[in-house]
Every structure is written in C-alpha cells, then in structure tokens.
Amino acid sequence: MQPAVTETSSRAPVSVTAAPSDNRWLLVAIAVLSCFGVVVSAVSLQRHYAKSASSFCEFGEKFNCDIVNRSEYSTVMGIPVAGIGMVGYAFLLALATLYRGGRQTPIWLLAACAAGLVFALYLTYVEGFVLDTWCILCLSSLATIMALTVLAMVFRIRSS
C-alpha cells in the first residue's frame, strides 16, 4: 500500500489589497491628467483676462469660450473660475506626486476630485441652461475631472 500523496501549494497567499507598485500607474495617470487640467485652466484663465475676442474657441453660435469665460458666472467671489481650476488641479497633482505615499492620500484625492466634479457639473449646467453657449475648454475640463474622479475612486478602493 502506497502512502497518500498530498499536494502543497507553492503559491503565496493572495492579498486583497493592491501593492503600492500596483497603484503606481493610477498615480501617474492622475498626475498626467492633473497637468492637462492645469493647462486647460490656464488657457481658460488667459481667455478670461483677454481684452480682445478670439476665434480660438469659437465654433459657431453655440460654442464660444469667450462668452462663457467673460460671463457673470466666470467668477466666484471675484476669483476667476479658471484660477480655481488651476489651483484645484495643482492640488490633485501634488497629492498624486508629493504626497502619494500618505495614508490619507486616497481619501483626499477622491474627496477633492468629487468636489471638483460637482463644481464642474454645476458650471456645465450654467453653460447649457443659463448661458445657452458651450465652452470647449470647460467641457475638456469636465471630461478631465470626470476621468480623475474615476481614477481616484479606483485608487481609493485598491488602497483600502
């Protein structure tokens, strides 16, 4: 009679949480999108302060960045919305690079992205239903903060 052969697994236990290196690509993507957001906001800020009209972002009657960027809705308490966007995207960039190892970074990233998304959705509502004019820069910023929010959510889930 032969002794029973038992198989032992040579695999290490599978971890439920992702390793920090697994999240690296998320932080890189967040950093790149944040840089893009800073650039879009900077161009929008330049258009906010420009004295002359431009055809840079004018694509007919319904698409005109100058109308949106110079409307009464383009500032909050005297601060240009585009400037707020630049600061917000720079904050996300700092979290994804300088503070990437922080224990609270995933929560801060998600909270900041969610706040930015809510603000961007409000501004998009104003564009579409109050001003009746769309801004390509603003829509680009909306798409950017939407993508950042999704990435921040994935990062938060994988970091817990």
MARBA-3410 file (N, C-alpha, C, O; in Angstrom, 1 decimal):
160
0.8,-1.2,0.0,0.0,0.0,0.0,0.9,1.2,0.0,1.8,1.3,0.8 ~ 0.5,2.2,-0.9,1.3,3.4,-1.0,0.8,4.5,-0.1,-0.5,4.6,0.1 ~ 1.7,5.3,0.5,1.2,6.4,1.3,0.5,7.5,0.4,0.8,7.7,-0.7 ~ -0.5,8.1,1.0,-1.3,9.1,0.3,-0.4,10.3,0.0,0.4,10.8,0.9 ~ -0.4,10.8,-1.2,0.4,11.9,-1.6,-0.5,13.2,-1.5,-1.6,13.3,-2.0
0.0,14.1,-0.7,-0.7,15.4,-0.6,0.0,16.5,-1.4,1.3,16.6,-1.3 ~ -0.7,17.3,-2.0,-0.2,18.4,-2.8,-0.1,19.6,-1.9,-1.0,19.9,-1.1 ~ 1.0,20.3,-1.9,1.1,21.6,-1.2,1.2,22.7,-2.2,1.9,22.5,-3.3 ~ 0.6,23.7,-1.9,0.6,24.9,-2.8,1.9,25.7,-2.7,2.3,26.0,-1.6 ~ 2.5,26.0,-3.8,3.7,26.8,-3.7,3.4,28.3,-3.9,4.3,29.1,-3.9
2.1,28.6,-4.1,1.7,30.0,-4.2,1.6,30.6,-2.9,1.2,30.1,-1.9 ~ 2.0,31.9,-2.9,1.8,32.7,-1.7,0.4,33.1,-1.5,-0.4,33.2,-2.5 ~ -0.1,33.4,-0.3,-1.5,33.9,-0.2,-1.7,35.1,-1.0,-0.9,36.0,-1.1 ~ -2.9,35.2,-1.5,-3.3,36.3,-2.3,-3.7,37.5,-1.4,-4.6,37.3,-0.6 ~ -3.2,38.6,-1.7,-3.6,39.8,-0.9,-4.8,40.4,-1.5,-4.9,40.6,-2.7
-5.7,40.9,-0.6,-6.9,41.6,-1.1,-6.6,43.0,-1.5,-7.1,43.5,-2.5 ~ -5.7,43.6,-0.8,-5.3,45.0,-1.1,-4.2,45.0,-2.2,-3.3,44.1,-2.2 ~ -4.2,46.0,-3.0,-3.2,46.1,-4.0,-1.9,46.6,-3.5,-1.8,47.4,-2.6 ~ -0.8,46.1,-4.0,0.5,46.5,-3.5,0.7,48.0,-4.0,0.1,48.4,-5.0 ~ 1.6,48.8,-3.3,1.8,50.1,-3.7,2.3,50.2,-5.2,1.9,51.2,-5.9
3.1,49.3,-5.7,3.6,49.4,-7.0,2.4,49.2,-8.0,2.5,49.7,-9.2 ~ 1.4,48.4,-7.6,0.2,48.2,-8.5,-0.5,49.5,-8.7,-1.2,49.7,-9.7 ~ -0.5,50.4,-7.7,-1.2,51.6,-7.8,-0.4,52.7,-8.5,-0.9,53.8,-8.7 ~ 0.8,52.4,-8.8,1.7,53.5,-9.4,1.1,54.0,-10.7,1.2,55.2,-10.9 ~ 0.6,53.1,-11.5,0.1,53.6,-12.8,-1.1,54.5,-12.6,-1.3,55.4,-13.4
-1.9,54.2,-11.6,-3.0,55.1,-11.2,-2.5,56.5,-10.9,-3.1,57.5,-11.3 ~ -1.5,56.6,-10.1,-1.0,57.9,-9.6,-0.3,58.6,-10.8,-0.4,59.8,-10.9 ~ 0.3,57.9,-11.7,0.9,58.5,-12.9,-0.2,59.1,-13.8,-0.1,60.2,-14.3 ~ -1.3,58.3,-14.0,-2.4,58.8,-14.8,-3.1,60.0,-14.2,-3.4,60.9,-14.9 ~ -3.2,60.0,-12.8,-3.8,61.1,-12.1,-2.9,62.3,-12.3,-3.4,63.4,-12.5
-1.6,62.1,-12.2,-0.7,63.3,-12.3,-0.7,63.8,-13.7,-0.7,65.1,-13.9 ~ -0.7,63.0,-14.7,-0.8,63.4,-16.1,-2.1,64.2,-16.4,-2.1,65.3,-17.0 ~ -3.2,63.6,-16.0,-4.5,64.3,-16.2,-4.6,65.6,-15.4,-5.2,66.6,-15.9 ~ -4.0,65.7,-14.3,-3.9,66.9,-13.5,-3.1,68.0,-14.2,-3.5,69.1,-14.2 ~ -2.0,67.6,-14.8,-1.2,68.5,-15.6,-2.1,69.1,-16.8,-2.0,70.2,-17.1
-2.8,68.2,-17.4,-3.6,68.6,-18.5,-4.7,69.6,-18.0,-5.0,70.6,-18.7 ~ -5.3,69.3,-16.9,-6.3,70.2,-16.3,-5.7,71.6,-16.0,-6.3,72.6,-16.2 ~ -4.5,71.6,-15.5,-3.8,72.9,-15.2,-3.6,73.7,-16.5,-3.9,74.9,-16.5 ~ -3.2,73.0,-17.6,-3.0,73.7,-18.9,-4.4,74.2,-19.4,-4.4,75.4,-19.8 ~ -5.4,73.4,-19.4,-6.7,73.8,-19.9,-7.2,75.0,-19.1,-7.7,76.0,-19.6
-7.0,74.9,-17.8,-7.5,76.0,-16.9,-6.6,77.3,-17.1,-7.2,78.4,-17.1 ~ -5.4,77.1,-17.4,-4.5,78.3,-17.7,-4.9,79.0,-19.0,-5.0,80.2,-19.0 ~ -5.2,78.2,-20.0,-5.7,78.8,-21.3,-7.0,79.5,-21.0,-7.3,80.6,-21.5 ~ -7.9,78.9,-20.3,-9.2,79.5,-20.0,-9.0,80.8,-19.1,-9.7,81.7,-19.4 ~ -8.1,80.8,-18.2,-7.8,82.0,-17.4,-7.3,83.1,-18.3,-7.6,84.3,-18.2
-6.4,82.7,-19.3,-5.9,83.7,-20.2,-7.0,84.3,-21.0,-7.1,85.5,-21.2 ~ -8.0,83.5,-21.5,-9.1,84.0,-22.2,-10.0,84.8,-21.3,-10.7,85.7,-21.8 ~ -10.1,84.5,-20.1,-10.9,85.3,-19.1,-10.4,86.8,-19.1,-11.2,87.7,-19.0 ~ -9.1,86.9,-19.0,-8.5,88.3,-18.9,-8.2,88.9,-20.2,-7.8,90.1,-20.3 ~ -8.3,88.2,-21.3,-8.0,88.8,-22.7,-9.0,90.0,-23.0,-10.1,89.9,-22.7
-8.4,91.0,-23.6,-9.2,92.2,-23.9,-9.9,92.0,-25.2,-11.0,92.6,-25.4 ~ -9.4,91.2,-26.1,-10.0,91.1,-27.4,-10.6,89.7,-27.6,-10.3,88.8,-26.9 ~ -11.6,89.7,-28.5,-12.3,88.4,-28.8,-11.3,87.6,-29.7,-10.5,88.1,-30.4 ~ -11.5,86.3,-29.6,-10.7,85.4,-30.4,-11.5,84.4,-31.1,-12.6,84.1,-30.6 ~ -11.0,83.8,-32.1,-11.7,82.7,-32.8,-11.1,81.4,-32.3,-11.5,80.3,-32.9
-10.2,81.4,-31.3,-9.6,80.3,-30.8,-10.6,79.2,-30.4,-10.4,78.0,-30.8 ~ -11.6,79.6,-29.8,-12.5,78.6,-29.2,-14.0,78.9,-29.7,-14.9,78.6,-29.0 ~ -14.1,79.5,-30.9,-15.4,79.8,-31.4,-15.8,78.9,-32.5,-15.1,78.9,-33.6 ~ -16.8,78.1,-32.3,-17.2,77.2,-33.3,-18.7,77.4,-33.6,-19.5,76.5,-33.5 ~ -19.1,78.6,-33.9,-20.4,78.9,-34.2,-21.1,79.6,-33.0,-20.5,80.0,-32.1
-22.4,79.7,-33.2,-23.2,80.4,-32.2,-23.3,79.7,-30.8,-23.4,80.4,-29.8 ~ -23.3,78.4,-30.8,-23.5,77.6,-29.6,-22.2,77.2,-28.9,-22.2,76.7,-27.8 ~ -21.0,77.5,-29.5,-19.7,77.1,-28.9,-18.8,78.4,-28.9,-18.3,78.7,-30.0 ~ -18.7,79.0,-27.8,-17.9,80.2,-27.7,-17.3,80.4,-26.3,-18.0,80.7,-25.4 ~ -16.0,80.1,-26.2,-15.4,80.2,-24.9,-15.3,81.6,-24.3,-15.4,81.8,-23.1
-15.2,82.6,-25.2,-15.1,84.0,-24.7,-16.4,84.4,-24.0,-16.4,85.1,-23.0 ~ -17.6,84.0,-24.5,-18.8,84.3,-23.9,-18.9,83.7,-22.5,-19.3,84.3,-21.5 ~ -18.5,82.4,-22.4,-18.6,81.7,-21.1,-17.5,82.3,-20.2,-17.8,82.5,-19.0 ~ -16.3,82.5,-20.6,-15.2,82.9,-19.8,-15.3,84.4,-19.3,-14.5,84.8,-18.4 ~ -16.2,85.1,-19.9,-16.3,86.5,-19.5,-17.7,86.8,-19.0,-18.1,88.0,-18.8
-18.5,85.8,-18.7,-19.8,86.0,-18.2,-19.8,86.3,-16.7,-18.7,86.2,-16.1 ~ -20.9,86.6,-16.2,-21.0,86.9,-14.8,-20.8,85.6,-13.9,-20.5,85.7,-12.7 ~ -20.9,84.4,-14.6,-20.7,83.2,-13.9,-19.2,82.7,-13.9,-18.9,81.6,-13.4 ~ -18.3,83.5,-14.5,-16.9,83.1,-14.7,-16.1,83.4,-13.4,-14.9,83.2,-13.4 ~ -16.7,84.0,-12.4,-16.0,84.3,-11.2,-16.8,83.9,-10.0,-18.1,83.8,-10.0
-16.1,83.5,-8.9,-16.8,83.2,-7.6,-16.1,84.1,-6.6,-14.9,84.0,-6.3 ~ -16.9,85.0,-6.0,-16.4,86.0,-5.1,-15.2,86.7,-5.6,-14.2,87.0,-4.9 ~ -15.3,87.1,-6.9,-14.2,87.9,-7.5,-13.0,87.0,-8.0,-12.1,87.6,-8.7 ~ -13.0,85.7,-7.8,-11.9,84.9,-8.2,-12.4,84.1,-9.5,-13.4,83.5,-9.5 ~ -11.6,84.2,-10.5,-12.0,83.6,-11.8,-12.1,82.0,-11.6,-11.2,81.4,-10.9
-13.1,81.5,-12.2,-13.3,80.0,-12.1,-12.1,79.3,-12.6,-11.7,78.2,-12.1 ~ -11.5,79.8,-13.7,-10.4,79.1,-14.3,-9.2,79.1,-13.3,-8.4,78.2,-13.3 ~ -9.0,80.2,-12.5,-8.0,80.2,-11.5,-8.3,79.2,-10.4,-7.3,78.5,-9.9 ~ -9.5,79.0,-10.0,-9.9,78.0,-9.1,-9.6,76.6,-9.6,-9.1,75.7,-8.9 ~ -9.8,76.4,-10.9,-9.5,75.2,-11.6,-8.0,74.9,-11.6,-7.6,73.8,-11.3
-7.2,75.9,-11.9,-5.7,75.7,-11.8,-5.3,75.3,-10.5,-4.5,74.3,-10.3 ~ -5.8,75.9,-9.4,-5.4,75.6,-8.0,-5.8,74.2,-7.7,-5.1,73.4,-7.1 ~ -7.1,73.8,-8.1,-7.6,72.5,-7.8,-6.8,71.4,-8.5,-6.5,70.4,-7.9 ~ -6.5,71.6,-9.8,-5.7,70.6,-10.5,-4.3,70.5,-9.9,-3.7,69.4,-9.9 ~ -3.7,71.6,-9.5,-2.4,71.6,-8.9,-2.4,70.9,-7.6,-1.4,70.1,-7.3
-3.5,71.0,-6.8,-3.6,70.3,-5.6,-3.7,68.8,-5.9,-3.0,68.0,-5.2 ~ -4.4,68.3,-6.9,-4.5,66.9,-7.3,-3.1,66.4,-7.7,-2.7,65.3,-7.4 ~ -2.4,67.2,-8.5,-1.1,66.9,-8.9,-0.1,66.7,-7.7,0.6,65.7,-7.6 ~ -0.2,67.6,-6.7,0.6,67.5,-5.5,0.3,66.2,-4.8,1.2,65.5,-4.3 ~ -1.0,65.9,-4.6,-1.4,64.7,-3.9,-0.9,63.4,-4.6,-0.4,62.5,-4.0
-0.9,63.4,-6.0,-0.5,62.2,-6.7,1.0,62.1,-6.8,1.5,61.0,-7.2 ~ 1.7,63.1,-6.5,3.2,63.1,-6.7,3.9,63.3,-5.3,4.6,62.3,-4.8 ~ 3.8,64.4,-4.7,4.5,64.7,-3.5,4.0,63.9,-2.3,4.7,63.6,-1.4 ~ 2.7,63.7,-2.2,2.0,63.1,-1.1,1.5,61.7,-1.4,0.6,61.2,-0.8 ~ 2.0,61.1,-2.5,1.5,59.8,-2.9,1.6,58.7,-1.9,0.8,57.7,-2.0
2.5,58.7,-1.0,2.6,57.7,0.0,1.9,57.9,1.3,1.9,57.1,2.2 ~ 1.2,59.0,1.4,0.4,59.3,2.6,-0.8,58.4,2.8,-1.4,57.9,1.8 ~ -1.0,58.1,4.0,-2.1,57.1,4.4,-3.4,57.7,4.0,-4.3,57.0,3.6 ~ -3.6,59.0,4.1,-4.9,59.7,3.8,-5.0,60.1,2.3,-6.0,60.6,1.9 ~ -3.9,59.9,1.5,-3.9,60.4,0.1,-5.1,59.9,-0.7,-5.7,60.7,-1.4
-5.4,58.6,-0.6,-6.5,58.1,-1.4,-7.9,58.8,-1.1,-8.7,59.1,-2.0 ~ -8.1,59.0,0.2,-9.3,59.7,0.6,-9.3,61.2,0.1,-10.3,61.7,-0.4 ~ -8.2,61.9,0.3,-8.1,63.3,-0.1,-8.3,63.4,-1.6,-9.0,64.3,-2.1 ~ -7.6,62.5,-2.4,-7.8,62.5,-3.8,-9.2,62.4,-4.2,-9.7,63.1,-5.1 ~ -9.9,61.4,-3.7,-11.3,61.1,-4.0,-12.2,62.3,-3.6,-13.0,62.7,-4.4
-12.0,62.8,-2.4,-12.8,64.0,-2.0,-12.6,65.2,-2.8,-13.5,65.9,-3.2 ~ -11.3,65.5,-3.2,-11.0,66.7,-4.0,-11.6,66.5,-5.4,-12.1,67.4,-6.0 ~ -11.4,65.3,-6.0,-12.0,65.0,-7.3,-13.5,65.1,-7.3,-14.1,65.7,-8.2 ~ -14.1,64.6,-6.3,-15.6,64.6,-6.2,-16.1,66.1,-6.1,-17.1,66.4,-6.7 ~ -15.4,66.9,-5.3,-15.8,68.3,-5.1,-15.6,69.0,-6.5,-16.5,69.8,-6.9
-14.5,68.7,-7.1,-14.3,69.4,-8.4,-15.3,68.9,-9.5,-15.7,69.7,-10.3 ~ -15.7,67.7,-9.4,-16.7,67.2,-10.4,-18.1,67.9,-10.1,-18.7,68.2,-11.1 ~ -18.4,68.0,-8.9,-19.7,68.6,-8.5,-19.7,70.1,-9.0,-20.7,70.6,-9.6 ~ -18.6,70.8,-8.8,-18.5,72.2,-9.3,-18.5,72.2,-10.8,-19.2,73.1,-11.3 ~ -17.8,71.3,-11.4,-17.8,71.3,-12.9,-19.2,71.0,-13.5,-19.6,71.6,-14.5
-19.9,70.1,-12.8,-21.3,69.8,-13.3,-22.2,71.0,-13.1,-23.0,71.3,-14.0 ~ -22.0,71.7,-12.1,-22.8,73.0,-11.9,-22.5,74.0,-13.0,-23.4,74.6,-13.6 ~ -21.2,74.2,-13.3,-20.8,75.1,-14.3,-21.3,74.7,-15.7,-21.7,75.5,-16.5 ~ -21.3,73.4,-15.9,-21.8,72.8,-17.2,-23.3,73.1,-17.3,-23.8,73.4,-18.4 ~ -24.0,73.0,-16.2,-25.5,73.3,-16.2,-25.7,74.8,-16.5,-26.5,75.1,-17.3
-24.8,75.7,-16.0,-24.9,77.1,-16.3,-24.7,77.3,-17.8,-25.4,78.1,-18.4 ~ -23.7,76.7,-18.3,-23.4,76.8,-19.7,-24.6,76.4,-20.6,-25.0,77.2,-21.5 ~ -25.1,75.3,-20.3,-26.2,74.7,-21.2,-27.5,75.4,-21.0,-28.3,75.5,-21.9 ~ -27.9,75.7,-19.7,-29.3,76.2,-19.5,-29.4,77.6,-19.1,-30.5,78.2,-19.2 ~ -28.3,78.3,-18.8,-28.4,79.7,-18.4,-27.8,80.5,-19.6,-28.4,81.4,-20.1
-26.5,80.2,-19.9,-25.8,81.0,-21.0,-26.2,80.5,-22.4,-26.1,81.2,-23.4 ~ -26.7,79.3,-22.5,-27.0,78.7,-23.8,-25.9,78.7,-24.8,-26.1,78.8,-26.0 ~ -24.7,78.6,-24.2,-23.4,78.6,-25.0,-22.5,77.6,-24.4,-22.3,77.6,-23.1 ~ -21.8,76.8,-25.2,-20.8,75.8,-24.6,-19.4,76.3,-24.8,-19.1,77.0,-25.8 ~ -18.5,75.9,-23.9,-17.1,76.3,-24.0,-16.3,74.9,-24.1,-16.4,74.1,-23.2
-15.6,74.8,-25.2,-14.8,73.6,-25.4,-13.8,73.4,-24.3,-13.6,72.3,-23.9 ~ -13.2,74.5,-23.8,-12.2,74.4,-22.7,-12.9,73.8,-21.5,-12.4,73.0,-20.7 ~ -14.1,74.4,-21.2,-14.8,73.9,-20.0,-15.3,72.5,-20.1,-15.2,71.7,-19.1 ~ -15.7,72.1,-21.3,-16.1,70.7,-21.5,-14.9,69.8,-21.4,-15.0,68.6,-20.9 ~ -13.7,70.2,-21.8,-12.5,69.5,-21.7,-12.1,69.3,-20.2,-11.7,68.2,-19.8
-12.3,70.4,-19.5,-12.1,70.3,-18.0,-13.0,69.4,-17.3,-12.7,68.6,-16.4 ~ -14.3,69.4,-17.8,-15.3,68.5,-17.2,-14.9,67.0,-17.5,-14.9,66.2,-16.6 ~ -14.5,66.7,-18.7,-14.1,65.3,-19.0,-12.9,64.9,-18.2,-12.7,63.8,-17.8 ~ -12.0,65.9,-18.0,-10.7,65.6,-17.2,-11.1,65.3,-15.8,-10.6,64.3,-15.2 ~ -11.9,66.1,-15.2,-12.3,65.9,-13.7,-13.1,64.6,-13.6,-13.0,63.9,-12.6
-13.9,64.3,-14.6,-14.7,63.0,-14.6,-13.7,61.8,-14.6,-13.8,60.9,-13.8 ~ -12.7,61.9,-15.5,-11.7,60.8,-15.5,-10.9,60.7,-14.3,-10.6,59.6,-13.8 ~ -10.5,61.9,-13.7,-9.8,61.9,-12.5,-10.6,61.3,-11.3,-10.1,60.6,-10.5 ~ -11.9,61.6,-11.3,-12.7,61.1,-10.2,-12.8,59.5,-10.3,-12.8,58.9,-9.3 ~ -12.9,59.0,-11.5,-13.0,57.5,-11.7,-11.7,56.9,-11.2,-11.6,55.9,-10.5
-10.5,57.5,-11.7,-9.2,57.0,-11.3,-9.0,57.1,-9.7,-8.5,56.2,-9.1 ~ -9.5,58.2,-9.2,-9.3,58.4,-7.7,-10.2,57.4,-7.0,-9.8,56.9,-5.9 ~ -11.3,57.0,-7.5,-12.2,56.0,-6.9,-11.5,54.6,-6.9,-11.5,53.9,-6.0 ~ -11.0,54.3,-8.1,-10.3,53.0,-8.2,-9.1,53.0,-7.3,-8.8,52.0,-6.6 ~ -8.3,54.1,-7.2,-7.2,54.2,-6.3,-7.6,54.0,-4.9,-6.9,53.3,-4.1
-8.7,54.6,-4.5,-9.2,54.5,-3.1,-9.6,53.1,-2.8,-9.3,52.6,-1.7 ~ -10.3,52.5,-3.7,-10.7,51.1,-3.5,-9.6,50.1,-3.4,-9.5,49.3,-2.5 ~ -8.6,50.3,-4.3,-7.4,49.4,-4.3,-6.5,49.7,-3.1,-5.7,48.8,-2.8 ~ -6.6,50.8,-2.5,-5.7,51.2,-1.4,-6.3,50.8,0.0,-5.5,50.8,1.0 ~ -7.5,50.4,0.0,-8.1,50.0,1.3,-7.9,48.6,1.7,-8.3,48.2,2.7
END
